[in-house]
Amino acid sequence: MTHFHHAAIVSALLASVGAVNAQTTVITHEPVESRTVVTTEPLQLTPVQRQTIYRTIVRERVPPARPSGEYRVGARLPESVQLYTLPHEVAVEVPAIRAYKYMVVNNRVVLIDPATSEVVAEVVD
C-alpha cells in the first residue's frame, strides 16, 4: 500500500510540473532596424538640423525628382517615386530622421516615411 501511495504522489508531482511548463510565456522583440515608423505629428527639426540635412544631401548630388504632384507635409507619394537612403552622417547628426528616406524636388529636400509613403518634412536652404 505504501508503494501505491508513493507512486500516486510522484505521479501528481510530475503532472503538476508538466502543467507549470505548459504555462511558460515567451516574448520576442523585433530588431530596432525593422520597426515601422508611424508618424502622428509633423517632424520637428531645429534650424541647425535642417541646415545639416540640406547641405549634406545637396552634396550627394542625387538626381532631382520631376514634379508630378504635390510634395507637401502629409501628402502620400506614389510608389513609383524614387526614394534615397539618408547619408550616414545625417542619420548620426539627426537621429530623429534615421528611418526616413528622401528625395530632392525643386531645390527642396523632402523627407518621407517609407512605411506609409507620407511626406514628413520639407527642408530648404
Phi, psi and omega in degrees: 000323180295322177300316180297319180296315178295320179296323179293320179294314179298317179297319179295318179295316180295322179294321181289326177296318178298321180293321179295316179297327181291343182264008180291133179249133178248127179245126178246154179237142176286150173298150183302323184297330186265359180290144180275136176274128176245118183269123179246342178214161182301145178291127180261118179237141177283162176302323179293318178297317179300316180296317179299313180300308185299308184296321180291316182290322179299324178294335180293332178057048174285151179297133179291147178284148174278122181301122178225024181169193180270135178239060180253161180302130180098342181284146175264137182262149175293154181295341183285349182288133179282120178249152181239150176283139180295141176301146183304317183296329176290316180298327178286317182289325182231079185300337181298339182254008186308320185275355184272164172247175179214166171211161179247127180223125177048050180060025175239144173265125182248121179267134185232139173278112184294338180287330183242352185060028181259137176288126182253342179194153172239136181234126178237162179285000000 
